[in-house]
Amino acid sequence: MPIVGLRRLLPLAVAVAAAGVVASGDGFAQAQAPQAGTSELLPPTSDAARTVSGQWDLAVPKNNLKCRIQLNVVGTPAQATVGMPTACRRSMGSMGRAEFWALTDRGAIRILGPKNELLAEFSRADSGQLKAAVGANDFTMEPMNGRYPSPERMASVDAAVRRLNAPQADNPATPVAVAGRYKLFRAAGADTGCVMMLDRSLPGPVAQSGRASLERGCEDKGLLTFDPAGWIVERDRMFLYARKGHRFGFNIERDGQLTKDPPQGSPLLARKL
């Protein structure tokens, strides 16, 4: 079967004749919806989800079908949107309904419909490809850079998945690993002259949080106004709570460095002492 146009959307729920499969009026087969696993979903602002976001080629290799989709990082707290050409939505039947995607804590990519129904879940196969079985067809996903496949992006995705599945002792995104004293910096590595303590032994202002505080001598007006009082680790991010209750999120890097994200207001970087 030839490639449809240049880059039209490939329906994620294509199926051929099999038990429980019914032909639809648009010429594509519809199978029973796949069942989601028990993995938890990561927020689209997490490092792993940001790495996975971007352009992907979606294909059914045995039918020589291929299309381009965009995994965006803008969406609800649990999901982000799937971008595709309007022509693809009109021409590719029911699977033009793909609206959302999400990354699980096991590194699988879920493609979801407008009512959050699961259309496909892509996981790493033994071959190294991201695959999903939908009906009688095997679908693959490959990260792209413009017109060409991107081995660099695939390597980054692999690294993000490995971090998600790292043993707890090797994972920097744990309260034990994050606790300690940090030197604080602004844009371009500008030293604020401030040191922050993240303490697990003293309770913070919210449930399961630890105590956060600035050491004496800090003169950064922004930090003094924020007045950190608590901190907590949620998945692969650290959240710093102000005494008045609002909070900022930080990405936890592999070297233990903390980077404020999203970078609302002034940038802030914390390096462990």
C-alpha positions in Angstrom: 0.0 0.0 0.0 1.6 3.4 -1.0 2.3 6.2 1.4 -0.8 8.4 1.7 0.2 11.8 0.4 3.4 13.3 1.9 2.7 13.1 5.6 -0.9 12.3 6.4 -1.9 11.0 9.8 -1.8 7.3 10.2 -4.8 6.1 12.2 -3.5 4.7 15.5 -6.3 2.1 15.8 -6.0 0.5 12.3 -6.8 -3.2 12.5 -7.4 -5.9 9.9 -9.9 -8.7 10.0 -9.7 -10.4 13.4 -12.0 -11.4 16.2 -13.8 -8.4 17.5 -12.8 -6.2 14.6 -15.4 -4.3 12.6 -14.9 -2.4 9.4 -15.9 1.3 9.6 -17.5 3.5 7.0 -14.3 5.4 6.4 -12.5 2.2 5.1 -10.4 1.6 8.3 -11.0 -1.2 10.7 -11.8 -0.5 14.3 -10.6 -2.8 17.1 -11.4 -3.1 20.8 -9.6 -0.2 22.6 -6.4 -1.4 24.2 -6.2 -1.4 28.0 -3.9 0.9 29.8 -1.4 -0.5 32.3 -1.1 0.5 35.9 1.8 2.9 35.4 1.4 6.4 36.6 1.5 9.4 34.2 4.3 12.0 34.4 3.5 15.8 34.2 4.3 17.2 30.7 6.7 19.7 32.4 8.9 16.8 33.7 12.4 16.4 32.1 11.5 13.1 30.6 8.3 14.4 29.0 10.1 17.4 27.6 12.7 15.1 26.1 10.1 12.9 24.5 8.1 15.8 23.1 8.5 17.0 19.5 8.2 15.5 16.0 7.7 11.7 15.6 7.1 9.5 12.6 4.3 7.0 13.2 4.3 4.0 10.9 2.9 0.6 10.0 6.0 -1.0 8.4 4.4 -4.0 6.8 1.9 -1.7 4.9 4.6 0.9 4.1 2.4 3.6 5.8 4.0 6.5 7.6 2.9 9.9 9.0 4.2 12.8 11.1 2.7 13.8 14.4 3.8 16.4 17.0 3.9 15.7 20.7 3.4 19.0 22.4 4.3 19.9 26.0 1.2 22.1 26.4 -1.8 20.5 28.0 -3.4 19.5 31.3 -1.3 18.6 34.3 -1.5 14.9 33.4 -1.6 15.1 29.5 -0.3 17.2 26.6 -1.7 17.7 23.2 -1.0 15.8 19.9 -0.6 18.0 16.8 -1.5 16.9 13.3 -2.7 18.5 10.1 -6.4 19.2 9.7 -6.5 17.3 6.4 -5.2 14.2 8.3 -8.0 14.4 10.8 -10.6 14.5 8.0 -9.1 11.8 5.8 -7.9 9.2 8.3 -11.2 8.3 10.0 -11.6 7.6 13.7 -8.0 7.7 14.6 -7.8 11.3 13.5 -9.4 11.8 16.9 -6.0 11.6 18.7 -5.9 14.6 21.0 -3.6 13.9 23.9 -0.4 12.0 24.8 1.2 11.1 28.1 4.4 9.5 29.3 4.2 6.9 31.9 6.7 6.3 34.8 7.9 3.2 32.9 8.8 5.2 29.7 5.7 4.2 27.6 4.1 6.8 25.4 0.3 6.7 25.5 -1.8 8.2 22.7 -5.3 9.2 23.8 -8.6 10.3 22.2 -10.7 13.4 23.1 -12.4 11.6 26.0 -9.0 10.3 27.3 -9.7 6.9 25.9 -6.5 4.9 25.2 -5.8 4.5 21.4 -2.3 3.0 21.7 0.6 2.6 24.1 4.1 2.5 22.7 6.8 0.7 24.6 10.4 -0.2 23.9 10.7 -3.5 22.1 13.7 -5.9 22.1 14.7 -4.5 18.7 15.1 -1.1 20.4 12.1 0.5 18.5 9.0 2.0 20.2 6.2 -0.3 19.2 2.4 -0.7 19.9 0.2 -3.6 18.8 -3.2 -2.3 17.7 -5.5 -5.0 16.4 -3.4 -7.1 13.9 -0.9 -4.4 13.2 2.4 -3.4 14.8 2.9 0.3 14.9 6.3 2.0 15.4 7.3 5.5 16.5 10.6 7.2 15.5 11.8 10.7 16.7 12.5 13.1 13.8 14.6 16.2 13.2 13.0 18.0 10.3 12.8 15.5 7.3 15.2 13.0 8.8 15.3 10.5 11.7 17.2 11.7 14.7 19.5 9.2 16.4 20.4 11.9 18.8 16.9 12.4 19.9 16.4 8.6 20.2 19.5 8.5 22.4 18.0 11.3 24.6 14.7 9.4 24.9 16.6 6.3 25.8 18.4 8.1 28.5 15.2 9.7 29.9 13.6 6.2 30.0 16.6 4.8 31.8 16.4 7.6 34.4 12.8 6.8 35.0 13.6 3.1 35.6 16.8 3.7 37.6 17.0 1.9 41.0 16.0 4.2 43.8 19.6 4.3 45.2 20.9 5.6 41.9 18.1 8.1 41.3 18.9 11.7 42.3 15.2 12.5 42.5 14.7 11.2 46.0 14.4 13.2 49.3 17.5 11.6 50.6 19.5 12.6 47.6 18.1 16.1 47.3 18.4 17.2 51.0 21.4 19.4 51.8 23.0 22.9 51.4 22.8 24.7 48.1 24.5 27.7 46.6 22.1 29.8 44.6 22.7 31.4 41.2 20.8 33.6 38.7 21.2 33.9 34.9 24.6 33.3 33.4 25.8 31.8 36.6 25.6 35.1 38.6 26.2 34.3 42.3 23.4 35.5 44.5 25.5 35.3 47.6 22.8 33.1 49.1 22.9 29.6 50.5 19.7 27.5 51.0 19.3 24.6 53.4 16.9 21.7 52.5 16.4 19.8 55.7 14.6 16.4 55.9 14.7 16.2 59.7 12.4 19.2 60.3 8.8 19.4 59.0 7.8 21.9 56.4 4.5 23.8 55.8 2.8 21.1 53.8 2.3 17.3 54.4 5.4 15.2 53.9 7.6 18.2 53.2 10.9 19.1 54.8 12.1 22.5 56.1 13.7 25.0 53.7 15.5 28.1 54.8 18.0 30.7 53.7 21.2 31.1 55.7 22.1 34.4 57.2 23.8 36.9 54.9 21.5 36.4 51.9 20.6 39.8 50.3 18.9 38.7 47.1 15.5 40.6 47.2 13.7 38.0 45.1 14.7 35.2 47.4 14.0 37.2 50.6 10.5 38.1 49.3 9.8 34.5 48.3 11.0 33.4 51.8 11.4 29.6 51.3 9.9 27.6 54.1 9.5 24.0 52.8 10.3 21.6 50.0 9.1 18.3 48.7 10.1 15.8 45.9 7.3 14.7 43.5 8.5 12.3 40.8 11.6 13.8 39.2 11.0 17.3 40.5 11.6 19.3 43.6 9.0 21.9 44.7 10.1 24.8 46.9 7.3 26.3 49.1 7.2 29.9 50.2 6.1 30.8 53.7 2.8 32.2 52.2 2.1 28.8 50.5 2.9 29.3 46.8 5.6 27.2 45.3 8.2 26.9 42.4 9.2 23.7 40.6 12.8 22.6 40.0 14.1 20.0 37.6 16.5 17.6 39.4 19.6 17.0 37.2 21.7 13.9 37.3 24.5 15.8 38.9 22.2 16.9 41.7 21.8 20.4 40.4 18.4 22.0 40.7 17.0 24.3 37.9 13.8 26.3 38.3 11.3 25.2 35.6 9.2 26.7 34.2 11.5 29.8 34.4 8.9 32.2 35.7 10.4 35.5 36.8 14.1 35.4 37.3 16.1 32.2 36.5 17.3 30.3 39.5 19.9 27.5 39.8 20.9 25.6 42.9 24.2 23.8 43.2 24.8 21.4 46.0 27.7 22.2 48.4 
